[in-house]
């Protein structure tokens, strides 16, 4: 039976699904490191217009990354249980439409960068251009690199560098290095967990992931990543003089939550749904870390 042509509302829903905007947790998790950067840099707290531009730019880049990922994987996504119903994999959206949506996201991201205040824009623009190749090529890493989640973590690092450069007009200091390092560790940790749900499918299809490479050591590595994230953010906050009692209360809660979530991964025979729940919880715990930075200021 021929498929009925989708109406305008269905096309919009399919487009939002391709951008993953039907799952807001995945979009928020990119904005959290940007928030860490905005509230840890010397010019914090940020102005409302700057904050709004960073949010809009983050959403545009995140959407572009999702579309690029599905374009790379459109021939293997239908072989993986978690991804087989994505719009490109099941044919609801064609390649030409996806490419057009990708270009639109990149144009929005460029316009956001051009709208940033000077002198930060002069640093943000080359950083944004430098981020483009890894963001677009990251999905290929699972075909040739045993730890593709590390490539994603490096992409995520630009979510710290660009806001920091925009807000402060410079890229220097131990606090910046610590915030960037915390973001890399956190991203590698939660994306390794995300990959754990696909281990059997990835092994069968022949693609790589940190979950497969680390094997039974993956939960321990994830716990270490979360521990390093918490330690790096605490040190950066202390250097910035915002590690006050209210910071420590929220920091302890977030740190405990991250370690508790990592400990659950050691349980045998976890259902696939547990890994998605872990991802959602990391959004809340990362946001709690951000709140710990905001409240004292």
Protein Blocks (a to p, Z undefined) as FASTA:
>chain_A
ZZddddfklmmmmmmmmnopmmmmlmmmmmmmmmmmmmmmmkbccdfklmmmmmmmmmmm
mmmmmmmmmmmmmmmmmmpfklmmgfklnopacfklmmmmmmmmmmmmmmmmmmpccfkl
mmmmmmmmmmmmmmmmmmmmmmmpcblmlmmmmmmmmmmmmmmmmmnopaedjklmmmmm
mmmmmmmmmmmmmmmmmmmmmmmnopacfklmnmmmlmmmmmmmmmmmmmmmmmmmmmno
pacfklmmmmmmmmmmmmmmmmmmmpghiafklmmmmmmmmmmmmmmmmmmmmmmZZ
